[in-house]
């Protein structure tokens, strides 16, 4: 179940979010694209305004992008080569469909009770050997930020355990800190894995 208050914030702050995310493609995004076979089918899960999806399309990927925010999905659909629609984490296909799934700071909005199920759905939606990228904020507990967005925080070890229990093989991880839309600098982790 998507959090309506979080989606309302993203719908209302799309211009701010676009300004915040305008940057050259990250090394992690380029590594994800490189790990996908040429012309491979990929899903940008929680795509925001579609900047990562657009980069995937520029590199020849067959890109599907979904976001719970109607405004974000509409913005993503404007990029050439990107098929975007409004959908939730519960709308993943149950069969092996994608060569890669890119979940960049999106699944952190899922409730703790639902997170493992979403990770298992990602695994089931990937073709054998498919690439999975996950970026999350580090910490503990569940809370809203000062904009009203809902977050669930995990430790690095918790995330590793959840991914390996779902069947993923971890291939890369990097921790850092970054300033987000709410203006706070928070620790994060980026992880790459394959099915």
C-alpha positions as a LaTeX table, in Angstrom:
\begin{tabular}{lrrr}
\hline
Residue & $x$ (\AA) & $y$ (\AA) & $z$ (\AA) \\
\hline
Unk1 & 0.00 & 0.00 & 0.00 \\
Unk2 & 1.52 & 3.31 & $-1.09$ \\
Unk3 & 1.70 & 6.11 & 1.48 \\
Unk4 & $-0.66$ & 8.86 & 0.26 \\
Unk5 & 1.04 & 11.64 & 2.23 \\
Unk6 & 4.44 & 10.79 & 0.71 \\
Unk7 & 2.98 & 10.76 & $-2.80$ \\
Unk8 & 1.28 & 14.13 & $-2.18$ \\
Unk9 & 4.66 & 15.62 & $-1.22$ \\
Unk10 & 6.26 & 14.35 & $-4.43$ \\
Unk11 & 3.33 & 15.57 & $-6.55$ \\
Unk12 & 3.59 & 19.02 & $-4.97$ \\
Unk13 & 7.39 & 19.28 & $-4.99$ \\
Unk14 & 8.18 & 17.99 & $-8.46$ \\
Unk15 & 9.87 & 21.23 & $-9.57$ \\
Unk16 & 12.09 & 21.25 & $-6.46$ \\
Unk17 & 12.91 & 17.59 & $-6.99$ \\
Unk18 & 13.83 & 18.18 & $-10.63$ \\
Unk19 & 16.24 & 20.95 & $-9.58$ \\
Unk20 & 17.77 & 18.72 & $-6.90$ \\
Unk21 & 18.33 & 15.76 & $-9.22$ \\
Unk22 & 19.73 & 17.57 & $-12.27$ \\
Unk23 & 23.25 & 16.14 & $-12.45$ \\
Unk24 & 25.42 & 14.06 & $-14.75$ \\
Unk25 & 24.68 & 10.31 & $-14.54$ \\
Unk26 & 26.18 & 8.72 & $-11.44$ \\
Unk27 & 28.85 & 6.02 & $-11.56$ \\
Unk28 & 26.38 & 3.60 & $-10.00$ \\
Unk29 & 23.79 & 4.24 & $-12.73$ \\
Unk30 & 26.39 & 3.77 & $-15.47$ \\
Unk31 & 27.59 & 0.55 & $-13.79$ \\
Unk32 & 23.98 & $-0.71$ & $-13.68$ \\
Unk33 & 23.53 & 0.05 & $-17.40$ \\
Unk34 & 26.81 & $-1.71$ & $-18.23$ \\
Unk35 & 25.70 & $-4.82$ & $-16.31$ \\
Unk36 & 22.55 & $-5.14$ & $-18.45$ \\
Unk37 & 22.83 & $-6.88$ & $-21.85$ \\
Unk38 & 22.63 & $-4.59$ & $-24.88$ \\
Unk39 & 18.98 & $-3.75$ & $-25.55$ \\
Unk40 & 17.98 & $-5.44$ & $-22.29$ \\
Unk41 & 14.63 & $-4.78$ & $-20.66$ \\
Unk42 & 14.94 & $-2.76$ & $-17.45$ \\
Unk43 & 12.62 & $-1.36$ & $-14.82$ \\
Unk44 & 13.24 & 1.94 & $-13.05$ \\
Unk45 & 11.30 & 1.20 & $-9.84$ \\
Unk46 & 10.22 & 4.48 & $-8.25$ \\
Unk47 & 11.55 & 6.44 & $-11.21$ \\
Unk48 & 10.86 & 9.98 & $-9.98$ \\
Unk49 & 11.02 & 12.42 & $-12.91$ \\
Unk50 & 12.74 & 9.78 & $-15.05$ \\
Unk51 & 16.27 & 11.12 & $-15.35$ \\
Unk52 & 17.87 & 7.72 & $-14.71$ \\
Unk53 & 15.35 & 6.03 & $-17.02$ \\
Unk54 & 16.21 & 8.54 & $-19.76$ \\
Unk55 & 19.91 & 7.73 & $-19.37$ \\
Unk56 & 19.13 & 4.01 & $-19.64$ \\
Unk57 & 17.17 & 4.66 & $-22.84$ \\
Unk58 & 20.04 & 6.74 & $-24.28$ \\
Unk59 & 22.27 & 3.68 & $-23.79$ \\
Unk60 & 19.86 & 1.46 & $-25.72$ \\
Unk61 & 17.96 & $-0.22$ & $-22.89$ \\
Unk62 & 14.28 & $-1.12$ & $-23.29$ \\
Unk63 & 13.02 & 1.00 & $-20.39$ \\
Unk64 & 9.87 & 0.68 & $-18.31$ \\
Unk65 & 9.52 & 3.18 & $-15.45$ \\
Unk66 & 6.97 & 3.28 & $-12.64$ \\
Unk67 & 6.30 & 5.69 & $-9.79$ \\
Unk68 & 3.49 & 6.03 & $-7.27$ \\
Unk69 & 3.35 & 9.78 & $-7.89$ \\
Unk70 & 1.20 & 10.76 & $-10.87$ \\
Unk71 & 3.29 & 13.89 & $-11.44$ \\
Unk72 & 6.58 & 11.99 & $-11.40$ \\
Unk73 & 5.28 & 9.30 & $-13.76$ \\
Unk74 & 4.00 & 12.00 & $-16.15$ \\
Unk75 & 7.39 & 13.74 & $-16.12$ \\
Unk76 & 9.21 & 10.44 & $-16.73$ \\
Unk77 & 6.95 & 9.58 & $-19.68$ \\
Unk78 & 8.16 & 12.70 & $-21.53$ \\
Unk79 & 11.66 & 11.27 & $-22.02$ \\
Unk80 & 12.33 & 9.64 & $-25.40$ \\
Unk81 & 12.48 & 5.85 & $-25.18$ \\
Unk82 & 10.89 & 5.67 & $-21.71$ \\
Unk83 & 7.56 & 3.95 & $-21.12$ \\
Unk84 & 6.36 & 5.30 & $-17.76$ \\
Unk85 & 3.18 & 4.81 & $-15.77$ \\
Unk86 & 1.82 & 5.39 & $-12.30$ \\
Unk87 & 2.11 & 2.17 & $-10.29$ \\
Unk88 & 3.22 & 0.92 & $-6.88$ \\
Unk89 & 5.77 & $-1.58$ & $-5.60$ \\
Unk90 & 2.93 & $-4.13$ & $-5.56$ \\
Unk91 & 2.54 & $-3.94$ & $-9.34$ \\
Unk92 & 5.63 & $-5.94$ & $-10.35$ \\
Unk93 & 5.13 & $-8.90$ & $-12.70$ \\
Unk94 & 5.26 & $-12.32$ & $-11.05$ \\
Unk95 & 7.29 & $-13.87$ & $-13.87$ \\
Unk96 & 10.91 & $-13.27$ & $-14.87$ \\
Unk97 & 10.61 & $-10.19$ & $-17.10$ \\
Unk98 & 13.56 & $-7.82$ & $-16.66$ \\
Unk99 & 17.29 & $-7.96$ & $-17.27$ \\
Unk100 & 17.68 & $-5.28$ & $-14.59$ \\
Unk101 & 15.74 & $-3.44$ & $-11.88$ \\
Unk102 & 16.96 & $-0.07$ & $-10.63$ \\
Unk103 & 15.53 & 0.96 & $-7.23$ \\
Unk104 & 17.28 & 4.23 & $-6.43$ \\
Unk105 & 16.04 & 5.63 & $-3.08$ \\
Unk106 & 12.50 & 4.41 & $-3.74$ \\
Unk107 & 11.96 & 1.27 & $-1.64$ \\
Unk108 & 12.89 & 3.27 & 1.47 \\
Unk109 & 9.29 & 4.54 & 1.36 \\
Unk110 & 7.90 & 1.01 & 1.85 \\
Unk111 & 6.72 & $-0.02$ & 5.30 \\
Unk112 & 9.03 & $-2.44$ & 7.13 \\
Unk113 & 6.27 & $-5.09$ & 7.11 \\
Unk114 & 6.20 & $-4.97$ & 3.27 \\
Unk115 & 9.88 & $-4.51$ & 2.41 \\
Unk116 & 10.96 & $-8.18$ & 2.29 \\
Unk117 & 7.97 & $-8.98$ & 0.09 \\
Unk118 & 8.95 & $-6.20$ & $-2.32$ \\
Unk119 & 12.56 & $-7.44$ & $-2.48$ \\
Unk120 & 11.29 & $-10.98$ & $-3.17$ \\
Unk121 & 9.03 & $-9.58$ & $-5.93$ \\
Unk122 & 12.05 & $-7.84$ & $-7.50$ \\
Unk123 & 13.93 & $-11.14$ & $-7.48$ \\
Unk124 & 10.98 & $-12.96$ & $-9.08$ \\
Unk125 & 10.66 & $-10.26$ & $-11.76$ \\
Unk126 & 14.29 & $-10.59$ & $-12.84$ \\
Unk127 & 15.52 & $-13.01$ & $-15.45$ \\
Unk128 & 18.21 & $-15.46$ & $-14.24$ \\
Unk129 & 21.38 & $-13.45$ & $-13.63$ \\
Unk130 & 19.47 & $-10.17$ & $-13.88$ \\
Unk131 & 20.96 & $-7.07$ & $-12.25$ \\
Unk132 & 19.48 & $-5.38$ & $-9.19$ \\
Unk133 & 20.49 & $-1.97$ & $-7.86$ \\
Unk134 & 19.24 & $-0.71$ & $-4.49$ \\
Unk135 & 19.96 & 2.59 & $-2.76$ \\
Unk136 & 18.60 & 3.21 & 0.75 \\
Unk137 & 19.11 & 5.57 & 3.67 \\
Unk138 & 20.85 & 3.97 & 6.64 \\
Unk139 & 19.51 & 4.03 & 10.19 \\
Unk140 & 16.85 & 2.39 & 12.31 \\
Unk141 & 13.10 & 2.67 & 12.72 \\
Unk142 & 10.35 & 4.30 & 10.68 \\
Unk143 & 9.53 & 8.02 & 10.63 \\
Unk144 & 8.47 & 10.97 & 8.52 \\
Unk145 & 10.85 & 13.69 & 7.43 \\
Unk146 & 10.03 & 17.38 & 7.87 \\
Unk147 & 8.25 & 17.39 & 4.50 \\
Unk148 & 5.95 & 14.59 & 5.66 \\
Unk149 & 7.45 & 11.74 & 3.59 \\
Unk150 & 7.45 & 8.29 & 5.21 \\
Unk151 & 10.78 & 6.44 & 5.51 \\
Unk152 & 11.92 & 3.08 & 6.80 \\
Unk153 & 15.58 & 2.88 & 7.78 \\
Unk154 & 17.83 & $-0.20$ & 7.82 \\
Unk155 & 21.38 & $-1.04$ & 8.78 \\
Unk156 & 23.74 & $-2.25$ & 6.07 \\
Unk157 & 23.76 & $-5.75$ & 7.59 \\
Unk158 & 19.95 & $-5.91$ & 7.63 \\
Unk159 & 19.85 & $-5.06$ & 3.94 \\
Unk160 & 22.53 & $-7.61$ & 3.07 \\
Unk161 & 20.62 & $-10.30$ & 4.96 \\
Unk162 & 17.30 & $-9.44$ & 3.28 \\
Unk163 & 18.83 & $-9.49$ & $-0.20$ \\
Unk164 & 20.69 & $-12.76$ & 0.28 \\
Unk165 & 17.63 & $-14.42$ & 1.86 \\
Unk166 & 15.63 & $-13.42$ & $-1.25$ \\
Unk167 & 18.23 & $-15.19$ & $-3.41$ \\
Unk168 & 20.39 & $-12.28$ & $-4.56$ \\
Unk169 & 24.18 & $-12.46$ & $-4.83$ \\
Unk170 & 25.72 & $-9.16$ & $-3.73$ \\
Unk171 & 28.45 & $-7.76$ & $-5.99$ \\
Unk172 & 29.00 & $-4.18$ & $-4.77$ \\
Unk173 & 28.22 & $-1.84$ & $-1.91$ \\
Unk174 & 29.19 & 1.73 & $-1.10$ \\
Unk175 & 28.22 & 3.97 & 1.79 \\
Unk176 & 28.18 & 7.75 & 1.86 \\
Unk177 & 26.23 & 10.83 & 2.94 \\
Unk178 & 24.03 & 13.11 & 0.89 \\
Unk179 & 21.72 & 16.08 & 1.27 \\
Unk180 & 18.15 & 15.28 & 0.28 \\
Unk181 & 15.01 & 17.20 & $-0.69$ \\
Unk182 & 14.22 & 17.94 & 2.97 \\
Unk183 & 17.65 & 19.57 & 3.40 \\
Unk184 & 19.09 & 17.01 & 5.83 \\
Unk185 & 22.41 & 15.25 & 5.24 \\
Unk186 & 21.86 & 11.54 & 5.91 \\
Unk187 & 23.93 & 8.37 & 5.51 \\
Unk188 & 23.05 & 6.02 & 2.65 \\
Unk189 & 24.10 & 2.75 & 1.05 \\
Unk190 & 24.17 & 1.72 & $-2.61$ \\
Unk191 & 24.14 & $-1.99$ & $-3.37$ \\
Unk192 & 24.42 & $-3.98$ & $-6.58$ \\
Unk193 & 23.41 & $-7.63$ & $-6.84$ \\
Unk194 & 22.25 & $-10.19$ & $-9.35$ \\
Unk195 & 19.54 & $-12.82$ & $-9.36$ \\
\hline
\end{tabular}
